[in-house]
Amino acid sequence: MTTTPAPLAVAVALGFFACAPTIPKEADSGPAATSTTETVDCDVILEETTPFDGQTDTYWRDPFTFSFSEPDPTATVVFDPSGTATWDDSETTLTFTPAAPLAPNTDYTVGIDFCRSSPELSFRTSELGSPITDPASLVGRTYAVDLSAGRFVEGAGIAEPLSAFFNRSVLFQVTHLDATGLDLRVAVSGTPTDPAGQDQCFATIDMVDLDPSEAPFFAFDLDDFVLGAWEGSLALAGFSMEGTVAPDGTYVGGVQYSVVVPVSQLGAVFGNDDVAENCALIEAQGEVCETCPDFSDAACVTISADRITALSLDADLTEVVVPTPDCG
């Protein structure tokens, strides 16, 4: 894949905000994971499941989650096809990831055996994953990612200070699509209430020759690039996004992203350029400062979210290579 990232905006990285789940830790693969907890309280309650029984719009690529009131090492997921199960750090939430994406518009049943009972959940997948009716009609379409929607997977603890710096939508337009490649242009909306307007004080990013072979699913992954605006820029250690285009092209569902930000770039957010002190503030919010993925000694923080829907809108994005003083 060839990419030609132009500077986009400090804001794009800082703007991907939603609501947060716990990150599961890896467990043994197979039909279920085994907890290390030795005792079982058979008054354990299955408090929440995803999907829920009777759900009719389950995303075809989502894992299943089962949240218990207490740890239960006997818990086992029963599902065909097979998959991989993991426990979270508290050993109260079991996440099961099917070995392959589910079929769209299809009824499924998943069972969960645990110490108290063995309930079954019946659900149906949504239309997402069905073939795009008219792929050529996607060229020129623009989609708005509402950054206030979805849920946090990582980085929820620092969402509030980051959101003070950016509350716009992120726009992306399909500029080319054929059997050999997909090209996207990414920009920033004019105002939070006017996602159809493009703020040309933020440079755009053009991504070319993305792999179209998994359509209607798409994904891209960029490393070590700079997002820029008229008043500043932000060097990122990584940025990725994925989603599934609806059959009629009117929206993209299941959107999720991950952005890796060097802590050294967040001085303005914390009002302090000391990386160690800012890492302490980040970790006090329950997040993690970790070594950047380029294996340098630099500290990075990851922000990621999922379950976002990007709606189609009537907007043509203008390429902005270098924002100018009169951009506004």
N, C-alpha and C positions, 0 to 999 in steps of 0.2 A: 504494500500500500504506500502510495506517495502522498504526502501532505504538504501543504504550503501555508503554514500558520502565520497570519499577520497578527499584529497586536490586537487584542480585543478589549479587555477592560479589567481593571482591578476588580470591578464589581462582579464580573461573571463568576469568578471563583468564590467571592464572598457572598454571593447571592443565593446559592443553592440551599434553601432552608425548608424544613418540614417538621416532624415529630418523632421521638426516638424509641427504637426497640433495643433489647439486649443483644449483643453479638454472641452467637453460639461458639463454643470451643469445639475443636474436632474430637470425634469419638470414633470407635471402630466402625468400618463400613459394614453393610449388610442390612437385613430387614429391620434392625433396631439397634440403638446404642445402649451400652450398659453403664449405669451410674456407679460411682465408687462408694456411694452411701450404703451402709450395711444394714440399717434397720428400716422397716417399712411400717407406716401407720396406715392401716386399712380404712381409716376415715379420710384418706386422701380424696380431694375433690378435683375433678377436671373442670377448671374455671373458665377456660376460653380456648377456642379452636379457630384456626384459619386453614381452610375455609370453614364457615359455619354450616350446620345442617340445613339443607334447603337452599343454599346460596346458588344463584343462577348466572353470576357474572365472574366466576373464578378465572383469573389470568392464567393462560396456558403454560407459563414458565415459572409460576410462583411455587415455592416450597410449601409444605403443610407445617403448621406449628400447633403444639398441644401444651397448654400451660396448666400446671398443677398447683394445688395449695401447698404441697410439701414434696420433697424428693421421693421418688418411687423407682427403685432400681429394676422392678419387674416390668415396667412399661415397654410395650412392643407395638410397633406400627404394622398393620396388616394391609398391604396394598399390592396389586398387580397392575402394572409392572413393578419391578423391584426398585430400590433406591438406597440412599445413604442417610443415616440418622445421626444427629449430634445433640449433645446436651449443652445448655448454656452454663456459665460459671456457677450459678446457684443450684444447678441440677434440678430445676423445677420446670424448665421449658425444653421440650423435645422438638427438634426441627427435622423434618423428613424431606429430602430432595429427591424426587423421582429421577430415575436414570436417564430419561429422555423427556422432552416437553410433551405435555398432554395434547390430545387432539382437540381442536376447537369445536364448539357447539355439540359437546358430547357429555353424557351422563356418566358419573363415576361414583363409587362407594369406597370409603377408606375406613378401616377399623382401628381402634386403639385399645389394646388389652392392658389393663393395669390392675392393681391389687383389689380395687373395689368393684369393678365391672368391666364389660367389654362392649362399649357402645360403637355403633356404626354411624358414619356421616354420609349422607347422600348429597351430591352437589352437581352442578353443570358448569362447564366452561363457557366463556363468552365467545363472541365471534372472532376475537383477535387470534391471529394465526391462520385464518382463512386466506386464500390467495387474493391479491389485489385485483379488483374487477378491471380497471383500466390503468396499467402502470404509467402510460404516457401522460395521463392527466395529472400525475404528481409533479411534473416539471413546472416550476413557477409557484408551487404551493408554499406558503409560509406557515409555520406553527409556533405558537407561543407557549413556553414552559412557565406555568404559574409557580413561582418559587415559594409561595405560602402553602401549597398543597403537598400531599404526600406525608411521609414519615422519615425521621432520621434513622439511619443505621449506625453512623458514626458522626461525631462532632456536635451532637445536640447541646452539650454543655457550654459551647462557645457560640451558639447561634445568636443569642441576644446582642452581644457586643459587635458581632460581624454584621448583623442585619441593620444596625444603625448606620452602616456605611453604604448599604445598597438594598433597595426594595423594589427593583424593576423586574420585569419579565425578561427572559432570554428568548430570542427569536432565532429560528433556523429555517432556511429556505432550500428546497431542492432545486439546484441549478442545472443538473444534468443527471439522466438515468438511462442506462441501457444494459445490455447483457454483460458488458465488460466492466462497468464502473458506475459509482454513485458519487456525485459532488454535492456538498452542502456549503452554504454561507451562513455564518453565525453572527448575530448582532445583539444589541441591547435596545429594549423598548424605550419610547420617549418618556412616559410616566407610568406609575403603577396602575393608574386607572385607564390608560390609553395604550394598550399593548400593540395596537396596529401602527403606532407611530414609532419611527426609528430615531434614536438619539445619535446623531452623527458626530457627537463629541467622543464617542467610543469607536475605536477601530474595529473592523470586522475580521473574522478568521474565515478563510476559504480552505476547505478540506476536499481533496480530489482523489478519485480512484479508490473510494471505499468499496469494500467487497459487497456486491449486490446479490450474491448467490443464496443467502439465507432469507431473502425477502419473503414475507413482509417484515421479518425481524431485521433490525440494523444495529450496528455497534461500531464505535470508533474509540481509539485509544491514542493519546498524544503524550509524549514525554518531553520534558525540559523545553518549555516554550514561554514566551512572555505575553501577558495580557496587558494592554495599555489603554490609557485614556489621555485626554488633553492635559490633565493636571498630574499625571503620574502613571506608574506601571507596576506590575507584579510578576515576578519570575516564579513559575510553578514547576514543581517536580513531577507532576503527572495529572492528567485529566482524561476521564472516560465517560461515555454515555451510551445508553442502549434503549431500545423501545420497539414496539410493534405497530406498524401502520394498519389502520382499520381497512376492511375490504373496499369501502367507498372513498377512502383517502381523506375523510373529513376530520380525523383526529389520529393521534398517536398515543396508544395506551401502554401501561407498564413501563413508563419512562423511569429510569434510574441513572444516577451519576455517581462518580467518585472523583474528588479533587484532592491532590496532595500539595499542601502549602508549606514552604519553609518558614519556620517560626521567625527567622530574621526578617521576613517580609511583612510581619504583622505589628511592627512598632507603632504605627499610627492607630491601630485598633486598641492597643493596650496603653497608649501614651507613654511608652517606655521601650527603648531599643535593646534592653538587656535580655538576651535569649534565655538564660537560666531562670531569671525572675518570671518571664512570660510563660515558660514551661511549667513553673510552679503554679501559676494562675490557671493554666489550662488543666493541669492534673487535679487541681482543687475542685474543678468542675466535673470531675469524673472522666475526663478524656485522657489521651495518651500522647506524649511527645516521644517520637521514635526516630531512628536513623532514616534519613531520606533514602529513597530507592536507588539513587545513583551510588550508594555505598560510601558516600562522603561522611565526614564526621558531623555534618549539619543535622539539626533537629527539624523534623517535619510533623505536621498534624494533618490527619485525614478527615475530610468532611464528605459524607455520602448520604444519599436519600433514595427512596424508591416509592412505588405506588403513585406516580405522578401522571396526569393526563395532559397532553399538549393539544390544544384546539387549533384547528385551521382558521386562518383569518385572511382578509383581503389586504395584503401589504407586499410591496416589492422592495426588497432590501438593496440599498445602494452600497457598492464597495467603498470602504473608507480605509485607505492605507495609512495615512498620517493625519490625525485630527488637527485642525487649524484653529487659531485663536477665535475666529468668528464662527466656529462650528455650531454654536447654540443659536 
